[in-house]
Amino acid sequence: MSPSRNKKDISVTPGAPPPGATGALLLTPRLAQFAAVARHEHVTRAAHELGIPQSSLSRSLARLEADLGVALFARHGRTVSLTTAGRTFLACAERALAAAEQAAEAVRSDADPATGKVAFGFLHTLGWETVPELLRAFRADHPRVRFSLVQNYGDAMLERLRAGELDLCLTSPVPDAPDLVARRLDEQRLRLVVPDDHRLATRKRVRLAEAAGESFVTLEPGYGMRRILETLCAEAGFTPRIAFEGEEAETIRGLVAAGLGVALLPPPVFPRPGVVELTVTAPRAVREIGLAWQAGRPDTPPVAAFKKFLLGRRGRLLRAEPAPTAPQETA
């Protein structure tokens, strides 16, 4: 019998993956088909395992060999065996298939309504109390949903939101951008923080203009609180003189306690010794807290559930804040 009669004709284009196909077969069908034939060394048995016609599998393999420009199989009647090139290709194909299957499983797992994952960003100042309380309340009804938590300042979080690294973020000021969707959830009163031996320390309330001559300790440019400070000072008729810049609100309070300036900050979780926190009566000193997400991006079930939960907390996102601290006024 001539060699041409012993060869099984394996030519033309592949068929679609069958219903119920694995992630690897759906994502990399020709690699999965090649690996199945290599494993069985038989096209018919491989086609039966894959749930596709033998003719479709034969055409797929022929197209793969044509695209690569090398023979991957030697044909022996009804059976096949790998060539040297085929063995090299199989080792790489199996690693690629395993990676594809792992990737498919990862995204399926993250999207699972009960056990999926939410990438959630929030401001540093919300991390002490607000966010832990929110997560505790949400997980009461969704105990197995997982979270990837990111603390950062506003601009950095919005960059990560746009890059697809975050699903949702709590930020301030509430962004107004065409590529983002944002909803105002709550507002937080800001206070003028002064050293406890400061000339204003005996007061309970103060107009921001009364601090026009002071040195300010504040957060770095890019932080929402920095923009809010500059805006409120402009409304009060002055430009703040910045003495120190930092990255964390409690560090700013420490610098104020050391007598290095005054600051405009949200209330602390715990009272800080060495400072007095005054209510600002004019202009109205608040920061709005909002929830933001990328416009047009579909939500997985766990992200949709957490978004609905947060939007349902509008007006009660923040826990009751402690009253401003001030020394008792003497008669």
DRENDO-1510 file (C-alpha; in Angstrom, 1 decimal, always signed):
<recs>
REC; n; res; u; v; w
REC; 1; MET; +0.0; +0.0; +0.0 .
REC; 2; SER; +1.4; +3.4; -1.0 .
REC; 3; PRO; +2.1; +6.0; +1.7 .
REC; 4; SER; -0.6; +8.3; +0.2 .
REC; 5; ARG; -3.2; +5.7; +0.8 .
REC; 6; ASN; -2.2; +5.3; +4.5 .
REC; 7; LYS; -2.5; +9.0; +5.2 .
REC; 8; LYS; -5.7; +10.3; +6.7 .
REC; 9; ASP; -6.7; +13.5; +5.0 .
REC; 10; ILE; -6.8; +16.3; +7.6 .
REC; 11; SER; -7.8; +19.6; +5.9 .
REC; 12; VAL; -10.0; +22.9; +6.1 .
REC; 13; THR; -11.6; +25.1; +8.8 .
REC; 14; PRO; -12.6; +24.2; +12.4 .
REC; 15; GLY; -16.2; +23.9; +13.7 .
REC; 16; ALA; -17.5; +26.0; +16.6 .
REC; 17; PRO; -16.9; +24.7; +20.1 .
REC; 18; PRO; -19.8; +22.5; +21.3 .
REC; 19; PRO; -22.3; +23.6; +24.0 .
REC; 20; GLY; -20.8; +23.1; +27.5 .
REC; 21; ALA; -17.2; +23.4; +26.3 .
REC; 22; THR; -14.6; +24.2; +28.8 .
REC; 23; GLY; -13.1; +27.7; +29.1 .
REC; 24; ALA; -9.9; +26.6; +27.4 .
REC; 25; LEU; -11.8; +25.1; +24.4 .
REC; 26; LEU; -13.9; +28.2; +24.1 .
REC; 27; LEU; -10.9; +30.6; +24.3 .
REC; 28; THR; -8.3; +28.6; +22.4 .
REC; 29; PRO; -10.2; +26.0; +20.4 .
REC; 30; ARG; -7.5; +25.0; +18.0 .
REC; 31; LEU; -5.0; +24.5; +20.8 .
REC; 32; ALA; -7.5; +22.4; +22.7 .
REC; 33; GLN; -8.3; +20.3; +19.6 .
REC; 34; PHE; -4.6; +19.8; +18.9 .
REC; 35; ALA; -3.9; +18.7; +22.5 .
REC; 36; ALA; -6.9; +16.2; +22.4 .
REC; 37; VAL; -5.6; +14.5; +19.2 .
REC; 38; ALA; -2.1; +14.4; +20.7 .
REC; 39; ARG; -3.5; +12.8; +23.8 .
REC; 40; HIS; -5.6; +10.1; +22.0 .
REC; 41; GLU; -3.3; +9.7; +19.0 .
REC; 42; HIS; -6.6; +9.2; +17.2 .
REC; 43; VAL; -8.7; +11.8; +15.4 .
REC; 44; THR; -12.1; +10.0; +15.8 .
REC; 45; ARG; -11.7; +9.5; +19.5 .
REC; 46; ALA; -10.5; +13.0; +20.0 .
REC; 47; ALA; -13.5; +14.4; +18.1 .
REC; 48; HIS; -15.8; +12.3; +20.2 .
REC; 49; GLU; -14.3; +13.7; +23.4 .
REC; 50; LEU; -14.6; +17.2; +22.1 .
REC; 51; GLY; -18.1; +16.8; +20.9 .
REC; 52; ILE; -17.4; +17.9; +17.3 .
REC; 53; PRO; -17.5; +16.1; +13.9 .
REC; 54; GLN; -14.4; +14.3; +12.9 .
REC; 55; SER; -14.3; +16.2; +9.6 .
REC; 56; SER; -14.3; +19.5; +11.5 .
REC; 57; LEU; -11.5; +18.4; +13.7 .
REC; 58; SER; -9.5; +17.2; +10.7 .
REC; 59; ARG; -9.9; +20.5; +8.9 .
REC; 60; SER; -9.0; +22.4; +12.1 .
REC; 61; LEU; -5.7; +20.5; +12.4 .
REC; 62; ALA; -4.8; +20.9; +8.8 .
REC; 63; ARG; -5.4; +24.6; +9.0 .
REC; 64; LEU; -3.2; +24.8; +12.2 .
REC; 65; GLU; -0.4; +23.0; +10.5 .
REC; 66; ALA; -0.7; +25.2; +7.4 .
REC; 67; ASP; -0.6; +28.3; +9.5 .
REC; 68; LEU; +2.4; +27.1; +11.4 .
REC; 69; GLY; +4.1; +25.8; +8.3 .
REC; 70; VAL; +5.2; +22.5; +10.0 .
REC; 71; ALA; +3.7; +19.0; +10.3 .
REC; 72; LEU; +2.6; +18.4; +13.8 .
REC; 73; PHE; +1.4; +14.8; +13.3 .
REC; 74; ALA; +2.6; +11.8; +11.3 .
REC; 75; ARG; -0.4; +9.9; +10.0 .
REC; 76; HIS; -0.6; +6.1; +10.2 .
REC; 77; GLY; -3.9; +4.9; +8.9 .
REC; 78; ARG; -6.5; +5.6; +11.5 .
REC; 79; THR; -3.9; +6.7; +14.1 .
REC; 80; VAL; -1.5; +9.6; +14.4 .
REC; 81; SER; +1.6; +10.4; +16.3 .
REC; 82; LEU; +3.4; +13.6; +17.2 .
REC; 83; THR; +6.4; +14.7; +15.2 .
REC; 84; THR; +9.3; +16.4; +16.9 .
REC; 85; ALA; +7.8; +19.8; +16.1 .
REC; 86; GLY; +4.4; +18.5; +17.5 .
REC; 87; ARG; +6.0; +17.5; +20.8 .
REC; 88; THR; +7.5; +20.9; +21.2 .
REC; 89; PHE; +4.3; +22.6; +20.3 .
REC; 90; LEU; +2.3; +20.3; +22.7 .
REC; 91; ALA; +4.4; +21.3; +25.7 .
REC; 92; CYS; +3.7; +25.0; +25.0 .
REC; 93; ALA; +0.1; +24.4; +24.1 .
REC; 94; GLU; -0.6; +22.6; +27.4 .
REC; 95; ARG; +0.8; +25.5; +29.4 .
REC; 96; ALA; -1.3; +28.0; +27.3 .
REC; 97; LEU; -4.4; +25.9; +27.8 .
REC; 98; ALA; -3.9; +25.6; +31.5 .
REC; 99; ALA; -3.4; +29.4; +31.7 .
REC; 100; ALA; -6.6; +30.0; +29.7 .
REC; 101; GLU; -8.6; +27.6; +31.9 .
REC; 102; GLN; -7.2; +29.3; +35.0 .
REC; 103; ALA; -8.1; +32.8; +33.6 .
REC; 104; ALA; -11.6; +31.6; +32.7 .
REC; 105; GLU; -12.1; +30.2; +36.2 .
REC; 106; ALA; -10.8; +33.3; +37.8 .
REC; 107; VAL; -13.3; +35.6; +36.0 .
REC; 108; ARG; -16.1; +33.2; +36.6 .
REC; 109; SER; -15.3; +33.1; +40.3 .
REC; 110; ASP; -15.1; +36.9; +40.5 .
REC; 111; ALA; -18.5; +37.3; +38.9 .
REC; 112; ASP; -20.2; +34.7; +41.0 .
REC; 113; PRO; -23.2; +36.3; +42.8 .
REC; 114; ALA; -22.5; +34.6; +46.1 .
REC; 115; THR; -18.7; +34.5; +46.2 .
REC; 116; GLY; -17.5; +37.0; +43.7 .
REC; 117; LYS; -15.1; +39.9; +44.2 .
REC; 118; VAL; -15.5; +43.7; +44.3 .
REC; 119; ALA; -12.6; +46.0; +43.8 .
REC; 120; PHE; -13.5; +49.0; +46.0 .
REC; 121; GLY; -11.5; +52.2; +46.6 .
REC; 122; PHE; -12.0; +54.8; +49.3 .
REC; 123; LEU; -10.4; +57.8; +50.9 .
REC; 124; HIS; -8.0; +57.3; +53.7 .
REC; 125; THR; -10.2; +59.3; +56.1 .
REC; 126; LEU; -13.0; +56.9; +55.5 .
REC; 127; GLY; -10.9; +53.8; +56.4 .
REC; 128; TRP; -10.9; +54.1; +60.1 .
REC; 129; GLU; -14.7; +53.6; +60.7 .
REC; 130; THR; -17.0; +54.3; +57.8 .
REC; 131; VAL; -15.8; +51.6; +55.4 .
REC; 132; PRO; -15.4; +48.9; +58.0 .
REC; 133; GLU; -19.0; +49.6; +59.1 .
REC; 134; LEU; -20.3; +49.5; +55.5 .
REC; 135; LEU; -18.6; +46.2; +54.8 .
REC; 136; ARG; -19.9; +44.7; +58.0 .
REC; 137; ALA; -23.5; +45.7; +57.1 .
REC; 138; PHE; -23.2; +44.5; +53.5 .
REC; 139; ARG; -21.7; +41.1; +54.4 .
REC; 140; ALA; -24.5; +40.4; +56.8 .
REC; 141; ASP; -26.6; +39.6; +53.7 .
REC; 142; HIS; -23.6; +38.6; +51.4 .
REC; 143; PRO; -21.3; +36.8; +53.7 .
REC; 144; ARG; -19.1; +35.2; +51.1 .
REC; 145; VAL; -18.5; +38.2; +48.7 .
REC; 146; ARG; -14.8; +39.1; +48.6 .
REC; 147; PHE; -13.3; +42.5; +48.4 .
REC; 148; SER; -10.1; +44.0; +47.1 .
REC; 149; LEU; -9.7; +47.2; +49.0 .
REC; 150; VAL; -7.7; +50.3; +47.9 .
REC; 151; GLN; -7.1; +53.4; +50.0 .
REC; 152; ASN; -5.9; +56.4; +48.1 .
REC; 153; TYR; -6.6; +60.1; +47.4 .
REC; 154; GLY; -9.3; +61.1; +45.0 .
REC; 155; ASP; -7.4; +61.7; +41.7 .
REC; 156; ALA; -5.4; +58.5; +42.1 .
REC; 157; MET; -8.6; +56.5; +42.6 .
REC; 158; LEU; -10.3; +58.0; +39.6 .
REC; 159; GLU; -7.3; +57.1; +37.5 .
REC; 160; ARG; -7.6; +53.4; +38.7 .
REC; 161; LEU; -11.3; +53.5; +38.1 .
REC; 162; ARG; -10.7; +54.6; +34.5 .
REC; 163; ALA; -8.1; +51.9; +34.1 .
REC; 164; GLY; -10.5; +49.2; +35.1 .
REC; 165; GLU; -8.6; +48.4; +38.3 .
REC; 166; LEU; -11.5; +49.5; +40.5 .
REC; 167; ASP; -15.2; +48.7; +40.2 .
REC; 168; LEU; -16.4; +51.4; +42.6 .
REC; 169; CYS; -14.9; +54.2; +44.8 .
REC; 170; LEU; -16.0; +56.5; +47.5 .
REC; 171; THR; -14.4; +59.9; +46.9 .
REC; 172; SER; -14.6; +63.6; +47.4 .
REC; 173; PRO; -15.3; +66.0; +45.8 .
REC; 174; VAL; -17.9; +64.2; +43.7 .
REC; 175; PRO; -16.4; +63.9; +40.2 .
REC; 176; ASP; -18.1; +65.5; +37.2 .
REC; 177; ALA; -16.7; +63.8; +34.1 .
REC; 178; PRO; -18.3; +62.4; +31.0 .
REC; 179; ASP; -16.6; +59.0; +31.3 .
REC; 180; LEU; -17.7; +58.5; +34.9 .
REC; 181; VAL; -21.0; +58.2; +36.7 .
REC; 182; ALA; -21.1; +59.6; +40.2 .
REC; 183; ARG; -23.8; +59.9; +42.9 .
REC; 184; ARG; -23.7; +62.1; +46.0 .
REC; 185; LEU; -24.2; +60.0; +49.1 .
REC; 186; ASP; -23.5; +62.2; +52.1 .
REC; 187; GLU; -21.7; +65.3; +53.3 .
REC; 188; GLN; -19.2; +65.8; +56.1 .
REC; 189; ARG; -18.7; +69.0; +58.1 .
REC; 190; LEU; -15.2; +70.3; +58.1 .
REC; 191; ARG; -13.5; +72.0; +61.1 .
REC; 192; LEU; -10.7; +74.4; +61.6 .
REC; 193; VAL; -8.1; +72.6; +63.7 .
REC; 194; VAL; -5.9; +74.8; +65.8 .
REC; 195; PRO; -3.3; +74.1; +68.6 .
REC; 196; ASP; -4.7; +74.1; +72.1 .
REC; 197; ASP; -2.7; +77.2; +73.0 .
REC; 198; HIS; -3.8; +79.2; +69.9 .
REC; 199; ARG; -5.5; +82.6; +70.1 .
REC; 200; LEU; -8.7; +81.0; +68.7 .
REC; 201; ALA; -8.6; +77.9; +70.9 .
REC; 202; THR; -11.1; +79.3; +73.5 .
REC; 203; ARG; -13.7; +79.7; +70.8 .
REC; 204; LYS; -16.3; +77.1; +69.7 .
REC; 205; ARG; -17.1; +78.7; +66.3 .
REC; 206; VAL; -15.1; +80.7; +63.9 .
REC; 207; ARG; -15.4; +82.4; +60.5 .
REC; 208; LEU; -12.7; +81.0; +58.1 .
REC; 209; ALA; -11.7; +84.6; +57.3 .
REC; 210; GLU; -10.4; +84.9; +60.9 .
REC; 211; ALA; -7.7; +82.4; +60.0 .
REC; 212; ALA; -6.5; +84.4; +56.9 .
REC; 213; GLY; -3.2; +85.4; +58.6 .
REC; 214; GLU; -2.4; +81.9; +59.7 .
REC; 215; SER; +0.0; +79.3; +58.3 .
REC; 216; PHE; -1.9; +76.3; +57.0 .
REC; 217; VAL; -0.9; +72.6; +57.2 .
REC; 218; THR; -2.7; +70.7; +54.5 .
REC; 219; LEU; -2.7; +67.7; +52.2 .
REC; 220; GLU; -0.7; +67.7; +49.0 .
REC; 221; PRO; -2.1; +68.9; +45.6 .
REC; 222; GLY; -4.3; +66.2; +44.0 .
REC; 223; TYR; -6.1; +65.5; +47.3 .
REC; 224; GLY; -9.7; +66.5; +47.4 .
REC; 225; MET; -9.3; +68.2; +50.7 .
REC; 226; ARG; -6.6; +70.5; +49.2 .
REC; 227; ARG; -9.0; +71.7; +46.5 .
REC; 228; ILE; -11.8; +72.2; +49.1 .
REC; 229; LEU; -9.5; +74.2; +51.3 .
REC; 230; GLU; -8.4; +76.5; +48.4 .
REC; 231; THR; -12.0; +76.9; +47.3 .
REC; 232; LEU; -13.3; +77.8; +50.7 .
REC; 233; CYS; -10.5; +80.2; +51.5 .
REC; 234; ALA; -11.2; +81.9; +48.2 .
REC; 235; GLU; -14.8; +82.3; +49.2 .
REC; 236; ALA; -13.6; +83.7; +52.5 .
REC; 237; GLY; -11.5; +86.3; +50.6 .
REC; 238; PHE; -8.0; +85.0; +51.0 .
REC; 239; THR; -5.4; +82.6; +49.6 .
REC; 240; PRO; -4.1; +80.2; +52.3 .
REC; 241; ARG; -0.4; +80.4; +53.1 .
REC; 242; ILE; +0.8; +76.8; +53.0 .
REC; 243; ALA; +3.5; +75.9; +55.6 .
REC; 244; PHE; +3.5; +72.1; +55.4 .
REC; 245; GLU; +2.0; +69.5; +53.0 .
REC; 246; GLY; +1.3; +65.9; +53.9 .
REC; 247; GLU; -0.5; +62.8; +52.8 .
REC; 248; GLU; -2.6; +61.8; +55.8 .
REC; 249; ALA; -5.1; +63.7; +57.9 .
REC; 250; GLU; -3.9; +62.4; +61.3 .
REC; 251; THR; -0.4; +63.4; +60.5 .
REC; 252; ILE; -1.7; +66.9; +59.7 .
REC; 253; ARG; -3.4; +67.0; +63.1 .
REC; 254; GLY; -0.1; +66.1; +64.7 .
REC; 255; LEU; +1.7; +68.9; +63.0 .
REC; 256; VAL; -1.1; +71.3; +64.2 .
REC; 257; ALA; -0.7; +70.0; +67.7 .
REC; 258; ALA; +3.1; +70.8; +67.4 .
REC; 259; GLY; +2.2; +74.4; +66.8 .
REC; 260; LEU; +3.2; +74.4; +63.1 .
REC; 261; GLY; +0.0; +75.8; +61.7 .
REC; 262; VAL; -3.8; +75.4; +61.5 .
REC; 263; ALA; -5.7; +73.0; +59.3 .
REC; 264; LEU; -9.2; +72.4; +57.7 .
REC; 265; LEU; -10.1; +68.8; +58.2 .
REC; 266; PRO; -13.0; +66.3; +58.5 .
REC; 267; PRO; -13.6; +65.2; +62.1 .
REC; 268; PRO; -11.3; +62.6; +63.7 .
REC; 269; VAL; -12.5; +59.1; +64.7 .
REC; 270; PHE; -10.9; +59.7; +68.1 .
REC; 271; PRO; -10.1; +63.1; +69.8 .
REC; 272; ARG; -6.5; +64.2; +69.3 .
REC; 273; PRO; -4.7; +65.7; +72.3 .
REC; 274; GLY; -3.1; +69.1; +71.7 .
REC; 275; VAL; -5.6; +70.4; +69.3 .
REC; 276; VAL; -9.0; +72.2; +69.4 .
REC; 277; GLU; -11.5; +71.6; +66.6 .
REC; 278; LEU; -13.8; +74.6; +65.8 .
REC; 279; THR; -17.0; +74.7; +63.8 .
REC; 280; VAL; -16.7; +77.0; +60.8 .
REC; 281; THR; -19.7; +79.2; +60.4 .
REC; 282; ALA; -18.8; +80.9; +57.1 .
REC; 283; PRO; -18.5; +79.9; +54.4 .
REC; 284; ARG; -20.4; +76.7; +54.8 .
REC; 285; ALA; -17.5; +74.2; +55.2 .
REC; 286; VAL; -18.5; +70.7; +54.1 .
REC; 287; ARG; -17.2; +68.1; +51.8 .
REC; 288; GLU; -19.5; +65.9; +49.7 .
REC; 289; ILE; -18.8; +62.1; +49.6 .
REC; 290; GLY; -19.9; +60.4; +46.5 .
REC; 291; LEU; -19.9; +57.0; +44.8 .
REC; 292; ALA; -18.2; +56.8; +41.4 .
REC; 293; TRP; -18.0; +54.1; +38.7 .
REC; 294; GLN; -17.0; +53.9; +35.0 .
REC; 295; ALA; -19.7; +54.9; +32.6 .
REC; 296; GLY; -20.8; +52.1; +30.3 .
REC; 297; ARG; -19.0; +49.3; +32.2 .
REC; 298; PRO; -21.2; +46.3; +32.9 .
REC; 299; ASP; -21.4; +45.2; +36.5 .
REC; 300; THR; -20.9; +41.7; +37.7 .
REC; 301; PRO; -23.6; +40.5; +40.1 .
REC; 302; PRO; -21.5; +41.2; +43.3 .
REC; 303; VAL; -20.5; +44.7; +42.1 .
REC; 304; ALA; -24.2; +45.4; +41.2 .
REC; 305; ALA; -25.3; +44.2; +44.7 .
REC; 306; PHE; -22.7; +46.4; +46.5 .
REC; 307; LYS; -23.5; +49.4; +44.4 .
REC; 308; LYS; -27.2; +49.1; +45.2 .
REC; 309; PHE; -26.3; +48.7; +48.9 .
REC; 310; LEU; -24.2; +51.9; +48.9 .
REC; 311; LEU; -26.7; +53.9; +46.9 .
REC; 312; GLY; -29.3; +52.9; +49.5 .
REC; 313; ARG; -27.2; +54.5; +52.2 .
REC; 314; ARG; -27.7; +58.0; +50.7 .
REC; 315; GLY; -27.9; +60.5; +53.5 .
REC; 316; ARG; -26.7; +58.0; +56.2 .
REC; 317; LEU; -23.4; +56.8; +54.8 .
REC; 318; LEU; -21.4; +58.4; +57.7 .
REC; 319; ARG; -21.8; +57.4; +61.3 .
REC; 320; ALA; -22.8; +60.1; +63.8 .
REC; 321; GLU; -19.8; +62.5; +64.1 .
REC; 322; PRO; -18.4; +63.6; +67.5 .
REC; 323; ALA; -19.1; +67.1; +68.6 .
REC; 324; PRO; -16.3; +69.7; +68.0 .
REC; 325; THR; -13.8; +69.9; +70.9 .
REC; 326; ALA; -13.2; +73.1; +72.7 .
REC; 327; PRO; -12.1; +74.1; +76.2 .
REC; 328; GLN; -14.9; +75.1; +78.6 .
REC; 329; GLU; -15.4; +78.9; +78.4 .
REC; 330; THR; -14.9; +80.6; +81.7 .
REC; 331; ALA; -17.5; +83.1; +83.0 .
</recs>
